[in-house]
């Protein structure tokens, strides 16, 4: 059994707190340290001292831990452009020596988008589908070869498809409650399908 630690720092945690938790989890031989990707607290807590960014936090932890795997549950597809996300995750994977896992969902918490001036599109699923294709496509395309996504309506022309992650394949986790489209995306792209707070 692989036991992993999951944190929700938007509820109120500093980087130093997250570092202590990640190091303790590593010392206690847990398999991984995951964190949420939210910028606004939920419920009755005040969320102080304020949010931390998931991928900046994981970059720091990548340099300050040795063995434990690091990832997100889930990176919000609404927060980052796919090319930028591919670069961020690949770089953190390099910084960690190949210990990163990418959890990616469509994004759902409208209030945090409004609070930080982040656009909250009505059609999020198509964006998630596009992100998965582009991020995994950029990582798997050999250097120097042209990467095309869905030919007619989106094309990355002459992309260098760099940087590459340290791992041959970064594990991808897809999360969501969709009954048909989300499981189909998970079957196509994911190593793991995460469905929180759901009955059988």
DOLOKE-649764 format. One record per residue: residue in one letter; x, y, z of N, C-alpha, C in turn. Coordinates in Angstrom, 2 decimals. Layout:
! DOLOKE-649764
('A', (X, Y, Z), (X, Y, Z), (X, Y, Z)),
...
***
This chain:
! DOLOKE-649764
('X', (0.84, -1.18, 0.00), (0.00, 0.00, 0.00), (0.88, 1.24, 0.00)),
('X', (0.51, 2.21, -0.84), (1.26, 3.45, -0.97), (0.47, 4.55, -0.28)),
('X', (0.95, 5.02, 0.87), (0.27, 6.08, 1.61), (0.86, 7.43, 1.20)),
('X', (-0.03, 8.39, 0.93), (0.38, 9.70, 0.46), (-0.27, 10.79, 1.31)),
('X', (0.39, 11.93, 1.41), (-0.12, 13.06, 2.17), (-0.72, 14.08, 1.21)),
('X', (-1.91, 14.59, 1.55), (-2.56, 15.63, 0.76), (-2.84, 16.83, 1.66)),
('X', (-2.48, 18.03, 1.20), (-2.68, 19.24, 1.99), (-3.55, 20.24, 1.21)),
('X', (-4.22, 21.11, 1.96), (-5.06, 22.16, 1.37), (-4.59, 23.51, 1.93)),
('X', (-3.44, 24.00, 1.45), (-2.84, 25.20, 2.06), (-3.65, 26.47, 1.90)),
('X', (-4.61, 26.52, 0.99), (-5.44, 27.72, 0.87), (-6.26, 27.95, 2.14)),
('X', (-6.37, 26.93, 2.97), (-7.10, 27.06, 4.23), (-6.27, 27.77, 5.30)),
('X', (-4.97, 27.98, 5.02), (-4.10, 28.70, 5.94), (-2.82, 27.95, 6.22)),
('X', (-1.80, 28.14, 5.39), (-0.50, 27.51, 5.60), (0.57, 28.30, 4.85)),
('X', (1.71, 28.46, 5.49), (2.84, 29.11, 4.84), (3.68, 28.06, 4.11)),
('X', (4.62, 28.54, 3.31), (5.56, 27.61, 2.66), (6.32, 26.83, 3.72)),
('X', (6.73, 27.49, 4.80), (7.49, 26.81, 5.85), (6.69, 25.67, 6.47)),
('X', (5.39, 25.87, 6.65), (4.52, 24.81, 7.17), (4.47, 23.64, 6.19)),
('X', (4.30, 23.94, 4.92), (4.24, 22.89, 3.91), (5.57, 22.13, 3.83)),
('X', (6.67, 22.85, 3.96), (7.99, 22.21, 3.95), (8.12, 21.25, 5.13)),
('X', (7.68, 21.66, 6.31), (7.75, 20.78, 7.48), (6.92, 19.52, 7.26)),
('X', (5.73, 19.68, 6.70), (4.86, 18.52, 6.44), (5.50, 17.60, 5.41)),
('X', (6.03, 18.16, 4.33), (6.65, 17.34, 3.28), (7.87, 16.59, 3.81)),
('X', (8.70, 17.27, 4.60), (9.89, 16.60, 5.15), (9.50, 15.52, 6.15)),
('X', (8.48, 15.79, 6.97), (8.01, 14.78, 7.92), (7.45, 13.57, 7.17)),
('X', (6.67, 13.83, 6.12), (6.11, 12.73, 5.32), (7.24, 11.91, 4.70)),
('X', (8.27, 12.57, 4.22), (9.42, 11.86, 3.64), (10.13, 11.04, 4.70)),
('X', (10.37, 11.64, 5.87), (11.05, 10.94, 6.96), (10.26, 9.73, 7.46)),
('X', (8.93, 9.82, 7.38), (8.06, 8.73, 7.82), (7.77, 7.73, 6.70)),
('X', (8.45, 7.89, 5.57), (8.39, 6.96, 4.44), (7.04, 6.93, 3.72)),
('X', (6.35, 8.07, 3.72), (5.17, 8.18, 2.87), (5.62, 8.23, 1.41)),
('X', (4.71, 7.87, 0.50), (5.09, 7.80, -0.91), (5.11, 9.12, -1.62)),
('X', (4.26, 10.08, -1.18), (4.16, 11.33, -1.92), (3.57, 12.43, -1.06)),
('X', (3.84, 13.65, -1.47), (3.25, 14.85, -0.89), (2.50, 15.57, -2.01)),
('X', (1.19, 15.72, -1.84), (0.37, 16.43, -2.81), (-0.25, 17.66, -2.15)),
('X', (-0.55, 18.64, -2.98), (-1.24, 19.82, -2.48), (-2.33, 20.22, -3.46)),
('X', (-3.31, 20.95, -2.93), (-4.37, 21.48, -3.79), (-3.82, 22.67, -4.58)),
('X', (-4.58, 23.10, -5.57), (-4.23, 24.27, -6.37), (-5.38, 25.25, -6.28)),
('X', (-5.45, 25.95, -5.15), (-6.49, 26.96, -4.93), (-5.86, 28.23, -4.39)),
('X', (-6.51, 29.36, -4.69), (-6.02, 30.65, -4.24), (-6.93, 31.31, -3.19)),
('X', (-8.04, 30.67, -2.86), (-8.98, 31.26, -1.92), (-9.47, 30.18, -0.96)),
('X', (-9.55, 30.55, 0.32), (-10.02, 29.61, 1.33), (-11.48, 29.26, 1.12)),
('X', (-11.90, 28.19, 1.76), (-13.28, 27.73, 1.68), (-13.80, 27.53, 3.10)),
('X', (-15.07, 27.79, 3.31), (-15.66, 27.57, 4.62), (-15.37, 28.70, 5.58)),
('X', (-15.35, 28.37, 6.87), (-15.30, 29.39, 7.91), (-13.90, 29.87, 8.27)),
('X', (-12.86, 29.25, 7.75), (-11.50, 29.70, 8.06), (-11.18, 31.00, 7.32)),
('X', (-10.19, 31.76, 7.84), (-9.82, 33.02, 7.17), (-8.72, 32.82, 6.12)),
('X', (-8.09, 31.65, 6.09), (-7.08, 31.36, 5.09), (-5.77, 32.09, 5.27)),
('X', (-5.58, 32.72, 6.40), (-4.34, 33.47, 6.63), (-3.15, 32.54, 6.78)),
('X', (-1.99, 32.94, 6.29), (-1.58, 34.28, 5.85), (-1.88, 34.58, 4.39)),
('X', (-2.63, 33.74, 3.71), (-2.94, 33.95, 2.30), (-2.43, 32.79, 1.47)),
('X', (-2.77, 32.76, 0.19), (-2.48, 31.58, -0.63), (-1.01, 31.45, -1.01)),
('X', (-0.63, 30.23, -1.33), (0.65, 29.94, -1.97), (0.34, 29.32, -3.32)),
('X', (1.23, 29.50, -4.27), (1.02, 28.93, -5.60), (1.51, 27.48, -5.62)),
('X', (0.71, 26.60, -6.19), (1.04, 25.17, -6.17), (2.40, 24.87, -6.80)),
('X', (2.65, 25.37, -8.00), (3.87, 24.97, -8.70), (5.11, 25.69, -8.19)),
('X', (4.94, 26.89, -7.64), (6.09, 27.55, -6.98), (6.44, 26.79, -5.71)),
('X', (5.42, 26.41, -4.95), (5.65, 25.62, -3.73), (6.35, 24.30, -4.05)),
('X', (5.85, 23.60, -5.05), (6.44, 22.30, -5.40), (7.87, 22.46, -5.90)),
('X', (8.17, 23.57, -6.59), (9.55, 23.82, -7.02), (10.47, 23.95, -5.81)),
('X', (10.03, 24.68, -4.78), (10.82, 24.78, -3.57), (11.00, 23.44, -2.89)),
('X', (9.92, 22.69, -2.78), (9.99, 21.37, -2.13), (10.86, 20.40, -2.92)),
('X', (10.88, 20.57, -4.24), (11.71, 19.70, -5.08), (13.18, 19.82, -4.70)),
('X', (13.59, 21.02, -4.31), (15.00, 21.24, -3.96), (15.28, 20.91, -2.50)),
('X', (14.24, 20.82, -1.67), (14.46, 20.64, -0.23), (14.04, 19.26, 0.27)),
('X', (13.66, 18.37, -0.65), (13.38, 16.98, -0.29), (14.25, 16.09, -1.18)),
('X', (14.29, 14.80, -0.85), (15.21, 13.90, -1.56), (14.50, 12.78, -2.32)),
('X', (13.43, 12.24, -1.74), (12.85, 11.01, -2.26), (11.37, 11.10, -2.55)),
('X', (10.63, 11.81, -1.75), (9.18, 11.80, -1.83), (8.68, 12.38, -3.17)),
('X', (7.65, 11.76, -3.72), (7.07, 12.27, -4.95), (6.22, 13.49, -4.64)),
('X', (6.06, 14.37, -5.63), (5.40, 15.66, -5.42), (4.35, 15.88, -6.51)),
('X', (3.18, 16.41, -6.12), (2.18, 16.64, -7.14), (1.02, 17.50, -6.68)),
('X', (0.07, 17.68, -7.60), (-1.12, 18.48, -7.35), (-2.38, 17.63, -7.47)),
('X', (-3.32, 17.93, -6.62), (-4.69, 17.41, -6.70), (-5.61, 18.61, -6.57)),
('X', (-6.06, 19.17, -7.57), (-5.68, 19.09, -8.96), (-5.22, 20.48, -9.39)),
('X', (-4.28, 20.56, -10.31), (-3.99, 21.84, -10.93), (-5.24, 22.29, -11.68)),
('X', (-5.64, 23.54, -11.46), (-6.84, 24.06, -12.11), (-6.53, 24.43, -13.55)),
('X', (-7.23, 23.83, -14.48), (-7.01, 24.11, -15.88), (-7.27, 25.55, -16.26)),
('X', (-8.00, 26.27, -15.43), (-8.31, 27.67, -15.71), (-7.18, 28.62, -15.31)),
('X', (-6.21, 28.16, -14.54), (-5.17, 29.05, -14.01), (-4.00, 29.25, -14.97)),
('X', (-3.71, 28.27, -15.82), (-2.47, 28.31, -16.59), (-2.71, 27.93, -18.05)),
('X', (-2.00, 28.61, -18.93), (-2.01, 28.21, -20.34), (-1.26, 26.89, -20.48)),
('X', (-1.65, 26.04, -21.43), (-1.05, 24.71, -21.52), (0.46, 24.71, -21.77)),
('X', (0.95, 25.59, -22.64), (2.39, 25.63, -22.90), (3.17, 26.04, -21.66)),
('X', (2.63, 27.01, -20.92), (3.27, 27.46, -19.67), (3.26, 26.33, -18.65)),
('X', (2.13, 25.64, -18.53), (2.03, 24.52, -17.59), (3.02, 23.41, -17.94)),
('X', (3.16, 23.09, -19.22), (4.11, 22.06, -19.65), (5.54, 22.44, -19.24)),
('X', (5.89, 23.71, -19.40), (7.22, 24.18, -18.99), (7.38, 24.11, -17.48)),
('X', (6.40, 24.60, -16.73), (6.48, 24.60, -15.27), (6.66, 23.18, -14.72)),
('X', (5.81, 22.27, -15.15), (5.86, 20.91, -14.61), (7.16, 20.22, -15.02)),
('X', (7.60, 20.40, -16.26), (8.85, 19.79, -16.70), (10.03, 20.33, -15.89)),
('X', (10.02, 21.63, -15.62), (11.12, 22.22, -14.86), (11.13, 21.71, -13.42)),
('X', (9.97, 21.64, -12.78), (9.91, 21.12, -11.41), (10.31, 19.65, -11.40)),
('X', (9.94, 18.91, -12.44), (10.36, 17.51, -12.52), (11.88, 17.41, -12.61)),
('X', (12.49, 18.28, -13.41), (13.96, 18.30, -13.48), (14.56, 18.68, -12.12)),
('X', (14.00, 19.68, -11.46), (14.50, 20.14, -10.17), (14.42, 19.04, -9.11)),
('X', (13.45, 18.15, -9.25), (13.24, 17.09, -8.26), (13.98, 15.81, -8.62)),
('X', (14.59, 15.76, -9.79), (15.21, 14.52, -10.23), (14.21, 13.49, -10.70)),
('X', (13.04, 13.95, -11.17), (12.04, 13.03, -11.72), (11.06, 12.50, -10.71)),
('X', (10.50, 13.38, -9.85), (9.58, 12.93, -8.80), (8.21, 13.58, -8.88)),
('X', (7.85, 14.19, -10.00), (6.62, 14.97, -10.10), (5.49, 14.16, -10.71)),
('X', (4.27, 14.44, -10.25), (3.04, 13.92, -10.84), (2.11, 15.11, -11.06)),
('X', (1.47, 15.15, -12.22), (0.58, 16.25, -12.56), (-0.87, 15.83, -12.42)),
('X', (-1.54, 16.40, -11.44), (-2.98, 16.26, -11.34), (-3.61, 17.44, -12.04)),
('X', (-4.54, 17.20, -12.95), (-5.13, 18.28, -13.73), (-6.64, 18.12, -13.80)),
('X', (-7.34, 19.19, -13.44), (-8.79, 19.22, -13.55), (-9.22, 20.49, -14.25)),
('X', (-10.50, 20.62, -14.51), (-10.99, 21.75, -15.30), (-11.03, 23.05, -14.52)),
('X', (-10.99, 22.98, -13.19), (-11.18, 24.18, -12.36), (-12.66, 24.40, -12.11)),
('X', (-13.00, 24.75, -10.87), (-14.43, 24.81, -10.55), (-14.82, 25.95, -9.61)),
('X', (-13.86, 26.52, -8.89), (-14.19, 27.45, -7.81), (-14.21, 28.89, -8.34)),
('X', (-15.39, 29.31, -8.77), (-15.54, 30.62, -9.40), (-15.12, 31.78, -8.51)),
('X', (-15.35, 31.68, -7.21), (-15.06, 32.79, -6.30), (-13.58, 33.15, -6.29)),
('X', (-12.69, 32.14, -6.39), (-11.26, 32.45, -6.36), (-10.81, 33.13, -7.65)),
('X', (-11.46, 32.80, -8.73), (-11.16, 33.47, -10.00), (-11.55, 34.94, -9.91)),
('X', (-12.72, 35.20, -9.39), (-13.18, 36.58, -9.25), (-12.29, 37.35, -8.29)),
('X', (-11.87, 36.72, -7.19), (-11.07, 37.39, -6.18), (-9.70, 37.81, -6.70)),
('X', (-9.15, 37.06, -7.67), (-7.81, 37.35, -8.18), (-7.79, 37.77, -9.65)),
('X', (-8.94, 38.10, -10.19), (-8.99, 38.59, -11.56), (-8.60, 37.57, -12.61)),
('X', (-8.89, 36.30, -12.34), (-8.59, 35.23, -13.28), (-9.87, 34.91, -14.07)),
('X', (-9.82, 34.94, -15.40), (-11.03, 34.62, -16.17), (-11.55, 33.22, -15.82)),
('X', (-12.85, 33.12, -15.74), (-13.51, 31.85, -15.41), (-14.44, 31.48, -16.56)),
('X', (-13.92, 30.72, -17.53), (-14.71, 30.44, -18.73), (-15.91, 29.55, -18.44)),
('X', (-16.96, 29.74, -19.20), (-18.14, 28.88, -19.04), (-17.84, 27.47, -19.52)),
('X', (-17.13, 27.36, -20.64), (-16.79, 26.04, -21.19), (-15.38, 25.68, -20.74)),
('X', (-15.31, 24.93, -19.65), (-14.01, 24.56, -19.08), (-13.54, 23.20, -19.58)),
('X', (-14.46, 22.33, -19.95), (-14.07, 20.98, -20.33), (-13.25, 20.96, -21.61)),
('X', (-13.64, 21.73, -22.60), (-12.86, 21.79, -23.83), (-11.46, 22.29, -23.60)),
('X', (-11.33, 23.24, -22.66), (-10.01, 23.76, -22.30), (-9.17, 22.66, -21.64)),
('X', (-9.77, 21.87, -20.75), (-9.06, 20.77, -20.11), (-8.58, 19.76, -21.15)),
('X', (-9.46, 19.42, -22.07), (-9.10, 18.47, -23.14), (-7.92, 19.00, -23.95)),
('X', (-7.97, 20.27, -24.29), (-6.88, 20.89, -25.05), (-5.58, 20.90, -24.25)),
('X', (-5.68, 21.22, -22.96), (-4.47, 21.25, -22.12), (-3.82, 19.88, -22.04)),
('X', (-4.61, 18.85, -21.84), (-4.05, 17.50, -21.75), (-3.33, 17.13, -23.04)),
('X', (-3.95, 17.43, -24.17), (-3.34, 17.10, -25.45), (-2.04, 17.87, -25.66)),
('X', (-2.05, 19.16, -25.33), (-0.87, 19.99, -25.57), (0.25, 19.65, -24.61)),
('X', (-0.06, 19.57, -23.31), (0.99, 19.29, -22.31), (1.64, 17.94, -22.57)),
('X', (0.84, 16.89, -22.72), (1.44, 15.57, -22.95), (2.08, 15.49, -24.33)),
('X', (1.51, 16.20, -25.30), (2.09, 16.22, -26.64), (3.45, 16.90, -26.68)),
('X', (3.57, 18.01, -25.98), (4.87, 18.71, -25.92), (5.93, 17.84, -25.26)),
('X', (5.54, 17.13, -24.22), (6.52, 16.28, -23.53), (6.94, 15.08, -24.37)),
('X', (6.01, 14.55, -25.18), (6.31, 13.32, -25.91), (6.85, 13.56, -27.32)),
('X', (6.75, 14.77, -27.83), (7.25, 15.07, -29.17), (8.77, 15.15, -29.16)),
('X', (9.45, 14.41, -30.02), (10.91, 14.50, -30.06), (11.37, 15.92, -30.37)),
('X', (12.48, 16.31, -29.77), (13.02, 17.64, -29.98), (13.27, 17.86, -31.47)),
('X', (12.84, 19.01, -31.96), (13.05, 19.35, -33.37), (11.91, 18.96, -34.28)),
('X', (11.00, 18.10, -33.80), (9.86, 17.72, -34.62), (8.69, 18.65, -34.34)),
('X', (7.86, 18.86, -35.35), (6.73, 19.74, -35.22), (5.58, 19.04, -34.52)),
('X', (4.95, 19.74, -33.62), (3.83, 19.18, -32.86), (2.53, 19.82, -33.32)),
('X', (1.60, 19.00, -33.76), (0.29, 19.49, -34.18), (-0.77, 18.93, -33.23)),
('X', (-1.71, 19.78, -32.86), (-2.84, 19.34, -32.05), (-4.13, 19.63, -32.80)),
('X', (-4.87, 18.61, -33.08), (-6.20, 18.73, -33.65), (-6.20, 19.54, -34.95)),
('X', (-5.14, 19.36, -35.72), (-4.91, 19.95, -37.02), (-5.63, 21.22, -37.42)),
('X', (-6.92, 21.18, -37.58), (-7.60, 22.28, -38.24), (-7.80, 23.52, -37.37)),
('X', (-7.94, 23.36, -36.05), (-8.26, 24.57, -35.30), (-7.17, 24.99, -34.31)),
('X', (-6.16, 24.20, -34.12), (-5.08, 24.60, -33.21), (-3.79, 23.95, -33.67)),
('X', (-2.76, 24.72, -33.75), (-1.49, 24.17, -34.20), (-0.35, 24.92, -33.54)),
('X', (0.59, 24.20, -32.99), (1.80, 24.80, -32.45), (2.84, 24.73, -33.56)),
('X', (3.10, 25.85, -34.18), (4.00, 25.86, -35.33), (5.44, 25.96, -34.86)),
('X', (6.25, 25.04, -35.34), (7.69, 25.05, -35.07), (8.02, 25.11, -33.58)),
('X', (7.20, 24.48, -32.75), (7.49, 24.46, -31.32), (8.72, 23.61, -31.06)),
('X', (9.63, 24.08, -30.21), (10.78, 23.25, -29.87), (10.42, 22.09, -28.95)),
('X', (9.20, 22.12, -28.39), (8.74, 21.08, -27.46), (9.73, 20.88, -26.33)),
('X', (10.19, 21.96, -25.77), (11.14, 21.95, -24.66), (10.61, 22.84, -23.54)),
('X', (11.03, 22.59, -22.29), (11.94, 21.56, -21.82), (11.23, 20.22, -21.66)),
('X', (12.01, 19.17, -21.57), (11.48, 17.84, -21.32), (11.58, 17.53, -19.82)),
('X', (10.61, 16.81, -19.28), (10.72, 16.35, -17.90), (11.90, 15.39, -17.72)),
('X', (12.33, 15.20, -16.49), (13.39, 14.23, -16.20), (12.87, 12.80, -16.40)),
('X', (11.61, 12.57, -16.06), (11.02, 11.24, -16.24), (10.67, 11.02, -17.71)),
('X', (10.72, 9.78, -18.13), (10.26, 9.46, -19.48), (8.78, 9.78, -19.65)),
('X', (8.02, 9.59, -18.58), (6.59, 9.92, -18.60), (6.18, 10.41, -17.23)),
('X', (5.76, 11.67, -17.16), (5.22, 12.21, -15.92), (3.84, 11.60, -15.70)),
('X', (3.60, 10.97, -14.54), (2.26, 10.45, -14.28), (1.24, 11.58, -14.30)),
('X', (0.12, 11.34, -14.98), (-0.96, 12.32, -15.08), (-2.17, 11.79, -14.34)),
('X', (-2.72, 12.62, -13.47), (-3.94, 12.30, -12.74), (-5.02, 13.25, -13.22)),
('X', (-6.18, 12.73, -13.54), (-7.30, 13.55, -13.96), (-8.38, 13.44, -12.90)),
('X', (-8.95, 14.59, -12.54), (-10.00, 14.61, -11.55), (-11.26, 15.22, -12.09)),
('X', (-12.38, 14.79, -11.56), (-13.65, 15.39, -11.96), (-14.81, 14.45, -11.74)),
('X', (-16.00, 15.01, -11.76), (-17.21, 14.23, -11.51), (-18.00, 13.93, -12.77)),
('X', (-17.51, 14.34, -13.92), (-18.24, 14.10, -15.16), (-18.49, 12.61, -15.38)),
('X', (-19.69, 12.29, -15.82), (-20.08, 10.87, -15.96), (-19.55, 10.22, -17.23)),
('X', (-19.31, 10.99, -18.29), (-18.89, 10.40, -19.56), (-17.61, 11.01, -20.10)),
('X', (-17.58, 12.32, -20.26), (-16.43, 12.96, -20.92), (-15.16, 12.88, -20.06)),
('X', (-15.30, 13.06, -18.75), (-14.11, 13.03, -17.89), (-13.49, 11.63, -17.83)),
('X', (-14.28, 10.56, -17.62), (-13.67, 9.23, -17.66), (-13.04, 8.91, -19.02)),
('X', (-13.63, 9.41, -20.10), (-13.06, 9.18, -21.43), (-11.70, 9.87, -21.55)),
('X', (-11.59, 11.09, -21.02), (-10.29, 11.78, -21.01), (-9.29, 11.02, -20.15)),
('X', (-9.75, 10.53, -19.01), (-8.85, 9.76, -18.14), (-8.34, 8.51, -18.84)),
('X', (-9.21, 7.85, -19.57), (-8.80, 6.65, -20.30), (-7.75, 6.98, -21.36)),
('X', (-7.86, 8.15, -21.96), (-6.94, 8.54, -23.02), (-5.60, 9.05, -22.50)),
('X', (-5.62, 9.82, -21.39), (-4.41, 10.52, -20.96), (-3.88, 10.14, -19.57)),
('X', (-4.72, 9.59, -18.72), (-4.35, 9.53, -17.30), (-3.75, 8.21, -16.86)),
('X', (-2.92, 8.30, -15.85), (-2.41, 7.13, -15.13), (-3.28, 6.84, -13.92)),
('X', (-4.05, 7.86, -13.50), (-4.92, 7.71, -12.33), (-6.12, 8.63, -12.50)),
('X', (-7.28, 8.15, -12.03), (-8.51, 8.93, -12.10), (-8.94, 9.21, -10.67)),
('X', (-9.09, 10.48, -10.31), (-9.39, 10.88, -8.94), (-10.82, 11.42, -8.87)),
('X', (-11.65, 10.77, -8.06), (-13.03, 11.21, -7.87), (-13.26, 11.40, -6.38)),
('X', (-13.15, 12.65, -5.89), (-13.32, 12.87, -4.45), (-14.78, 12.94, -4.04)),
('X', (-15.05, 12.51, -2.82), (-16.36, 12.72, -2.19), (-17.52, 12.19, -3.03)),
('X', (-17.35, 11.00, -3.56), (-18.40, 10.41, -4.39), (-18.71, 9.00, -3.89)),
('X', (-19.99, 8.65, -3.92), (-20.40, 7.29, -3.56), (-20.14, 6.37, -4.76)),
('X', (-20.19, 5.07, -4.52), (-20.05, 4.13, -5.62), (-21.13, 4.36, -6.66)),
***
